[in-house]
C-alpha cells in the first residue's frame, strides 16, 4: 500500500513538473518576442543614430 502511494505521488509530481515546464516554455517564448521587438522598435535620437534599449 505504501509503495502504491509513493508511486502515485511520484506520478502527480512528474505531471505537475511537466505542466510547469510547458508553462515556462511559453513564458520564455513571450520574453524572446518582447526582446526582439525591443531591437526592432527602439527609438532613434535627434542625430538619427539608434540608442541602446537597455539602461545599464
Contact map, one row per residue, 1 for C-alpha under 8 A:
11111000000000000000000000000000000000000000000000000000
11111100000000000000000000000000000000000000000000000000
11111110000000000000000000000000000000000000000000000000
11111111000000000000000000000000000000000000000000000000
11111111100000000000000000000000000000000000000000000000
01111111110000000000000000000000000000000000000000000000
00111111111000000000000000000000000000000000000000000000
00011111111100000000000000000000000000000000000000000000
00001111111110000000000000000000000000000000000000000000
00000111111111000000000000000000000000000000000000000000
00000011111111100000000000000000000000000000000000000000
00000001111111110000000000000000000000000000000000000000
00000000111111111000000000000000000000000000000000000000
00000000011111111100000000000000000000000000000000000000
00000000001111111110000000000000000000000000000000000000
00000000000111111111000000000000000000000000000000000000
00000000000011111111100000000000000000000000000000000000
00000000000001111111110000000000000000000000000000000000
00000000000000111111111000000000000000000000000000000000
00000000000000011111111100000000000000000000000000000000
00000000000000001111111110000000000000000000000000000000
00000000000000000111111111000000000000000000000000000000
00000000000000000011111111100000000000000000000000000000
00000000000000000001111111110000000000000000000000000000
00000000000000000000111111111000000000000000000000000000
00000000000000000000011111111100000000000000000000000000
00000000000000000000001111111110000000000000000000000000
00000000000000000000000111111111000000000000000000000000
00000000000000000000000011111111100000000000000000000000
00000000000000000000000001111111110000000000000000000000
00000000000000000000000000111111111000000000000000000000
00000000000000000000000000011111111100000000000000000000
00000000000000000000000000001111111110000000000000000000
00000000000000000000000000000111111111000000000000000000
00000000000000000000000000000011111111100000000000000000
00000000000000000000000000000001111111110000000000000000
00000000000000000000000000000000111111111000000000000000
00000000000000000000000000000000011111111100000000001000
00000000000000000000000000000000001111111100000000001000
00000000000000000000000000000000000111111100000000000000
00000000000000000000000000000000000011111110000000000000
00000000000000000000000000000000000001111111000001111000
00000000000000000000000000000000000000001111100001100000
00000000000000000000000000000000000000000111111111100000
00000000000000000000000000000000000000000011111111100000
00000000000000000000000000000000000000000001111110000000
00000000000000000000000000000000000000000001111110000000
00000000000000000000000000000000000000000001111111000000
00000000000000000000000000000000000000000001111111100000
00000000000000000000000000000000000000000111100111110000
00000000000000000000000000000000000000000111100011111000
00000000000000000000000000000000000000000100000001111110
00000000000000000000000000000000000001100100000000111110
00000000000000000000000000000000000000000000000000011111
00000000000000000000000000000000000000000000000000011111
00000000000000000000000000000000000000000000000000000111
